[in-house]
Amino acid sequence: MITLLIALLPCLAWAQNDTVLVDQAQFVTEPGVFNGYDISRLHPEHVSFGPGINFQYGYMLADDFTLETDATITELEVYAYQSYSPTTSTMTGLYFQIFDGNPGNGGQVIWGDQTTNRMTGTNWTHCYRCGHSGSNPTNDERPIMSVTASGLDIPLEAGTYYVAWGVTGSGEYGPYGIPVTKRDEPATGDALHYDGNGWWRDLYMDQNSNCPAGAAFLLKGIVEKPTDCEESRMDESVCLFPNPTQGQVRIDAEDLRHVIVTNIVGQVLLDIPASGNRFELDLSHLGAGTYLVRVVTETSIVAKRLTVVRE
């Protein structure tokens, strides 16, 4: 689809850089100290090695992230361990969704489902999860694995979102998630933990709820922006009205060329040529929900979220 869009836009040169969008993969506290391998050691105030994230039993982690500009997510990497596993990964699945807000406080799913295994790779990080200093400081029973979903195509507008994930594995224990861990900071974030009983709880690493923690994950993607045409016109030059809509949408933009509608999992539902400065889009055949509308003009490609409602 990208090849087609570029062919339609000879004046537009796109700068595409698959880069790190969000880096919360901070869990190594002592690099290279155990036979040349890294250690992720519990802070003295922590009592939990990591929260359960066995998706098979309904356990998940979630954390928020902010995109400063529109981007397309191409890869998610999370981290997990199974107690007493070998350094050959025993992880078998990664399931995740993206929400438009806190999933425990009204946030809605805008991408993903709970049935598709998105894992494309898993590897040992050359790091072990370890207890407190002085109590089994060289514990190599918890090798931390990266669990990756790559080849994604998730366009998101600039804003704040939550990513929620669970992992499956073939080992006897876990999988367990990896919290953001820092040697001198007992509180490292504000992740959420879903315990399988129907609600999300704040993730704490201590018994007294004084040490909220972030969840370790990494997002990669493409920040797309034009290099030859007027970047400043992109967001302001495209208007979708009304939004929310019951089916009929008016698109106002200069020099329209194409309109593409996808659902929250990226499936293309409509791919329609357009021309002029106004286009009437009929979505009356679609069910209620959130969709992504890509508007292609002579000088830009703009993605906007659109909500369809039904009385």
Steps between C-alpha positions, in 0.01 A plus 500: 500500500783745576645442153166595346473817706850615411429437132199726527708776656798580279564833673530347847822344629443309823765470772443161664714406795434181693614626836438462873182688588475400867787355704391371839731196488679601818561205728876427502644621833845333494640441151744214448542401866390135482737299279489787254120516499275776633296505819160660559498521879203576721511835674535453880140617548357256245364156583374385160723372220229577246124487441335199342420557131392149396244591237357149504361576848399858427800686645627814322711812542424845364688828489449836337710661230495831318572569134610856432413468132298270274675166454450143384596234755694216340627305802420434865753334729413395855698305758420195711649205684397153608659376820750216455490533121810450286653792314330370188170686506187310603264781396233392253264795454449876521150648503446874518259787446529877483252718689414868461515545878536318831346153444391493863325834477298507180775469238385334176686255277610670178724220369546130560308211653540226759509209259791566264849387597721784374835355608757489221812439707637446848858502632698504820604854595820376675352630824372322813233620741659489845415542869629757744872555553620258766215257438585273209666780302604277209171323441495374142159331523309782330649575157315796347371453146399756243167421332448684173214576262647642179365577155219708650320782322319705766453866405441728797452872529708698747363447849505279809401133488523181704646173375384185683658158455515145626748223423480121491781250552572129512676507838342392828506841669389839368553675270569801719538857376800722555448834676710806430778458756752759619762458771426826680129552427237280667214663306546474123165563332127442494430171320183299548459129571198296396464204735243305301209586731351772284678817605829685473709589804797733540824302484692514829826322573474523881245393763400850611415655162783750524692385192295532180688363202509544127497200264803435280422517127628648176310638202654553157340666201507739212457872532382609160531857384529666162829652399394682181154641575342716765512304823310767690190444288454132581274496806324832442421435136278195555159518669265207574145601598305390694717296735348293663271410212203271437631420154535803272828691520611807307873525430635845416856520367676661206584284197360169625638184343400202715308399817584179688307368802640231731374340818689489830701192398615659174267319258419715196121542474477772232750622240337771288641742240403864564544836331431867557483663844203316652401134529188339648590175675226245572571277799139400566584133436761490777427410859548731796862544595823686436657511153804661346452716190807572287445800277741527206536839333740635240741606774435285808371183660305567819361232733208594721296296745124485437228362727183344361203491737165326473178604675 
